[in-house]
Amino acid sequence: MKLSKSEKMGNVTTSITITNRIDQILAERGFIPPEQIRTITLHDVLVNICATRLCLPKNIIFDLGLPFQGEVDVKIATGVQKALIFKMLNLSVEGREGTFNCIELPEGSDPLLGLIPLEDLGLEPDLQNQKLRVLPVEGKDTYLMVL
């Protein structure tokens, strides 16, 4: 079923590429060939500024071989529950990239791109046009601040 424009209003989706950062480092240093770097590109990832982190289904985390960081409490619609955090992933979105951690979602869940990676990469949702706006990194309008 195709959603009408009014039904889609407010939803922003994007494509993201996630790479095991440890694999990248090993390849950069010549310990593994570049073709052994575990990476995946996901399309139609929901941008959700109510989520603080990148949230990935368990099967994607496993396929990428991301290292375990710890367990945290997270707020969900029905209350608070425990969730696992995994680290050392390189996230690439709209030509910007950085190293982040992610929260594990149940297998088969839709990935979510949360507020912290968006802010760190200088991206903001444009709800009217249903896309991400890339903020400037140079000049007087740069999104980077040191106050």
N, C-alpha and C positions, 0 to 999 in steps of 0.2 A: 504494500500500500504506500503510495506516495503522499507525503505530507504537503499540505498547502503552505503558502508563504506565511500566513498568520500562525499556523501551527509550528512552523520552524523558527519563528521570531524568537530571538534570545539564545538560540543554540549556536555555538561556535564549535566547529570541528577542524582538525588539522592533521597533517601527516607528520610522524615523528620517526626518527631513527635512533635506536638504542643499541649501544655497543658495550661489550665487556671491557672496561678500562684497563684491567690487568692484562688481558690479551693484547690490547693495543701497546702497552708498555713493553711486554715481552717481545712483540714483533719489532718495535722500534729499536730494541737492543739486540735483535738478531737471534733470540732464543727460540722463536717459532716463526714459520713463514706467514706472511700477511694473509694468506687464504685460510688460515686457522683461527683468525679473529672471529669470535662469535658476535653476530650483529643481526638485527631484524628491523625492518621498516613496517610501521603500522599506519594504516590509513583510517580516516574518519574517527580519530581519537577525540573524545569529548573534552573540551576545555571547561573546567569546573573550578571557579574561584572559591567555592565553599570547601574544596579539598585543599589542604595546605601543600601536599607533596604530589609527586608523580605516583600513581597507583597502578600496579600491573598485576595481571592474573598469575597465579602460582606457576602455571605451565610455561609462561614466557620467562619468568625468573629462572626456572629450572633449565630451560633450553639455553639461556645465556650464561648459565653457571655463575650467577652473581653471588658473592660472599655474604654470609649472614652477619648482620650488625647487632641485632638485639630485638627485644620485644617491648612494645609500648602500648599504652591505652589510647584508643582512638574513639572519637565521638561519631556515632552513626545515627540514623533516623530513629532507631529504637532504644538508644541509650549509649553506654560505653562498653567496648569490648577490647580484648587483647588482639594485637596485630603484630606481625613480624616485619622488621625493616631489613632491607638488603642494601649493600653499598657498592661503590666503585663502578657506576655505569656512566657512560658518556651519552648525553642526550643532545640530539641535533634537531632543531626546529627552525624553520624559516631562515636557514643560513646562519643561525646562531648556535653555539654549542657550549656545553659545560659539563662538569662532573657532579653527579648528584647521587642521592640514595632514593629508594622507593619503598612504598608500603605494599605488602602482599594482599591481593584480593583473591577470593575463591576462584578456582579454575573455571574458565568459561565466562568470567565477568568481563565487562567492557573496561578497557584501560581509561584512566582519567588523568588529564594534565592539570595539576593544581597550581596554586598561587605562587609558591616559593620559586619553582623553576621559571615561571612566566616573568616574575619581577627580576630575577637574576639575569635572565636572557634579554631583558628589555622588550618584552612583548606584552600587549594588552588586547583583550577581546574587544572587537568592534561588533556589538550586538546587532546594530542596524544592518550592516553588510555581511554579517555572519562569517567573519574571518578574523585572523589575528593581525593586529597593526604592529609593525616593526618600528620601535622608537629610535630616534637618532642617537648615535654614540659620539658625535662630534658637534662642536659649536655650542652656542648658548642654550640650545634646546636639548642637550644631551640628557639622557635619563640617569646617567651615573652621577652620584653626589657624594661629596666628602665635606661634611659640615662640622 
